[in-house]
Amino acid sequence: MDTVIWVDENDVVIGEIPRSKAHEEGLLHRIAVVYVVNERGEILVQERMSGRFDHSSAGHVDPGETYESAAKRELTEELDIKNVALKELLSASISYDTESHTGNKVRHMYRFFEYRGEPQAVNYKEMRRVFWQNPMDVWRDMQNDMDNKKYTGGFKSSLKNYLKIKNIS
């Protein structure tokens, strides 16, 4: 069974639950997010199979994993980036999204990290494509996506924090 770590608003573990239950009922659960950044300060954006744009790399934290180990696993699975040091940028925050295929309201507790480098290979079973983009250009475009059809809600939440932390305006 695909289980996730159910947490409260303070990131205290409540238990483990099926991912489907967390998504169906809007129960807060953990994900790890990574922004891959190049030497020009651009972020790698992925186009998900749904057609929506999302973080460079992200995924659920499995039971027994830390946020950082989940972030590293996702980097390897999605972009073939292995054995790298990550810089943690945000310790914990909540994001909200609506699944495009079900309409379910999803809540994630996330920590996000930064990695400076290039993807080694793109896993096209997980995403359609990736591309580099100026983070402010992405943010400006997000302001025209009020119904979260172009960008995931989680990406919107974390990018706002990323820009603030990196002092980008």
Backbone torsions as a table, in degrees:
resi	resn	phi	psi	omega
1	MET	NA	140.8	179.2
2	ASP	-83.4	101.0	-176.8
3	THR	-107.9	155.1	178.1
4	VAL	-129.4	168.3	-179.0
5	ILE	-93.8	112.2	179.6
6	TRP	-82.9	129.1	-177.4
7	VAL	-132.4	165.0	173.4
8	ASP	-93.7	-175.4	-177.0
9	GLU	-67.1	-11.5	176.0
10	ASN	-101.9	10.9	-179.5
11	ASP	65.7	27.0	174.5
12	VAL	-88.4	130.6	-176.6
13	VAL	-67.2	129.1	174.5
14	ILE	-96.4	-37.5	179.9
15	GLY	167.1	-165.7	177.1
16	GLU	-115.4	137.8	-178.7
17	ILE	-140.3	159.1	174.6
18	PRO	-62.5	139.9	179.4
19	ARG	-56.9	-39.9	-179.4
20	SER	-59.8	-39.7	178.9
21	LYS	-66.3	-43.2	179.5
22	ALA	-59.3	-42.9	-178.3
23	HIS	-74.4	-40.1	-179.5
24	GLU	-65.6	-37.2	-174.1
25	GLU	-103.0	0.6	179.2
26	GLY	68.1	31.4	-179.5
27	LEU	-80.6	135.6	-176.4
28	LEU	-68.1	127.0	179.5
29	HIS	-146.7	162.2	-169.0
30	ARG	-83.9	140.7	166.9
31	ILE	-136.8	158.4	174.4
32	ALA	-115.8	138.7	-176.9
33	VAL	-124.4	139.4	175.8
34	VAL	-128.2	131.6	168.9
35	TYR	-98.8	117.1	173.9
36	VAL	-89.4	126.7	-173.4
37	VAL	-124.2	137.7	177.8
38	ASN	-96.5	-178.7	-175.9
39	GLU	-67.2	-17.3	177.9
40	ARG	-90.1	0.6	-179.5
41	GLY	82.2	9.1	176.9
42	GLU	-80.4	152.3	176.6
43	ILE	-103.7	147.6	175.0
44	LEU	-82.1	125.9	179.6
45	VAL	-111.3	138.5	176.6
46	GLN	-109.0	142.4	171.7
47	GLU	-98.4	116.0	-177.5
48	ARG	-72.4	168.5	179.2
49	MET	-61.9	-24.7	178.4
50	SER	-74.4	-12.7	-176.8
51	GLY	95.7	-8.6	178.6
52	ARG	-84.1	150.3	178.3
53	PHE	-89.5	146.4	-172.4
54	ASP	-147.1	177.3	177.6
55	HIS	-50.6	164.9	175.2
56	SER	-57.2	-44.3	-179.8
57	SER	-158.4	139.1	179.5
58	ALA	-163.9	158.4	176.2
59	GLY	-178.3	168.0	179.6
60	HIS	-66.9	145.1	173.3
61	VAL	-85.1	118.5	-179.6
62	ASP	-77.4	152.7	174.5
63	PRO	-53.1	134.4	-179.0
64	GLY	90.8	-8.4	179.4
65	GLU	-99.8	156.1	167.5
66	THR	-93.4	167.6	174.8
67	TYR	-57.3	-45.1	-176.9
68	GLU	-65.9	-41.8	179.6
69	SER	-66.6	-34.3	176.0
70	ALA	-66.5	-41.2	178.3
71	ALA	-60.5	-43.9	179.7
72	LYS	-66.8	-39.6	178.0
73	ARG	-62.0	-45.5	-179.8
74	GLU	-63.9	-40.7	176.4
75	LEU	-58.0	-42.5	179.2
76	THR	-67.1	-47.0	-177.8
77	GLU	-64.8	-40.5	-172.2
78	GLU	-91.7	-36.8	-171.8
79	LEU	-128.2	6.4	-180.0
80	ASP	56.2	33.3	175.5
81	ILE	-95.9	119.8	-172.5
82	LYS	-123.6	150.2	170.4
83	ASN	49.8	55.3	-178.4
84	VAL	-119.0	157.3	174.3
85	ALA	-86.6	134.2	178.2
86	LEU	-111.1	145.7	175.2
87	LYS	-101.8	119.5	177.9
88	GLU	-77.3	127.3	-178.4
89	LEU	-103.3	-29.0	-178.0
90	LEU	-144.0	130.0	-174.5
91	SER	-76.8	-39.8	177.9
92	ALA	-169.7	133.9	177.3
93	SER	-153.9	161.6	-178.1
94	ILE	-106.9	135.6	174.3
95	SER	-119.7	156.4	-179.2
96	TYR	-126.9	141.9	178.4
97	ASP	-150.5	165.3	172.9
98	THR	-122.0	123.2	178.5
99	GLU	-65.4	130.3	-176.1
100	SER	-67.6	-32.5	-175.1
101	HIS	-88.2	-17.7	-178.8
102	THR	-121.0	-23.2	-174.5
103	GLY	80.8	2.7	179.7
104	ASN	-66.3	141.6	174.7
105	LYS	-85.7	120.0	-175.6
106	VAL	-112.0	135.5	177.1
107	ARG	-121.1	129.6	178.8
108	HIS	-122.4	139.7	166.3
109	MET	-95.4	121.9	-176.4
110	TYR	-129.2	152.9	165.4
111	ARG	-118.4	144.8	177.3
112	PHE	-129.2	153.7	-171.3
113	PHE	-129.0	163.5	176.5
114	GLU	-124.4	141.3	173.5
115	TYR	-131.8	127.6	177.0
116	ARG	-96.9	116.2	-179.5
117	GLY	163.6	-164.7	-175.6
118	GLU	-120.5	148.6	172.1
119	PRO	-67.2	146.4	179.1
120	GLN	-90.1	-37.2	177.6
121	ALA	-160.2	144.2	-179.2
122	VAL	-98.5	131.3	178.3
123	ASN	-85.4	97.4	-176.0
124	TYR	-75.8	1.2	170.4
125	LYS	-81.6	-19.8	-177.9
126	GLU	-103.4	-23.9	-176.5
127	MET	-150.4	159.6	178.7
128	ARG	-78.1	-44.0	-177.3
129	ARG	-166.9	170.0	171.8
130	VAL	-132.0	155.2	177.2
131	PHE	-156.4	156.9	178.2
132	TRP	-88.9	141.6	-179.9
133	GLN	-149.9	144.7	173.3
134	ASN	-64.0	127.3	-175.7
135	PRO	-60.9	-33.3	177.9
136	MET	-69.2	-35.4	177.0
137	ASP	-64.6	-40.3	176.9
138	VAL	-62.8	-46.4	-178.4
139	TRP	-59.4	-45.5	179.3
140	ARG	-60.7	-42.3	179.9
141	ASP	-65.6	-35.0	179.1
142	MET	-60.7	-29.1	-177.3
143	GLN	-66.1	-17.8	178.0
144	ASN	-95.9	5.0	-176.9
145	ASP	-113.3	63.4	-173.7
146	MET	-65.3	-27.4	-177.0
147	ASP	-99.6	12.4	176.9
148	ASN	56.6	36.1	176.7
149	LYS	-86.9	-30.2	-178.9
150	LYS	-92.4	-39.2	-177.4
151	TYR	-120.5	148.6	174.3
152	THR	-72.8	149.3	178.0
153	GLY	-62.6	-35.6	178.3
154	GLY	-63.4	-40.7	178.0
155	PHE	-63.0	-42.4	178.7
156	LYS	-60.7	-44.8	-179.4
157	SER	-63.0	-47.8	-175.3
158	SER	-73.5	-34.6	-179.9
159	LEU	-64.7	-38.5	176.9
160	LYS	-57.7	-45.8	177.9
161	ASN	-67.3	-39.6	179.0
162	TYR	-58.5	-49.1	-179.0
163	LEU	-60.8	-39.4	179.6
164	LYS	-66.4	-47.8	-178.7
165	ILE	-63.6	-40.0	-178.4
166	LYS	-84.7	-1.4	-179.6
167	ASN	55.8	47.8	178.6
168	ILE	-104.6	127.7	177.5
169	SER	-142.9	NA	NA
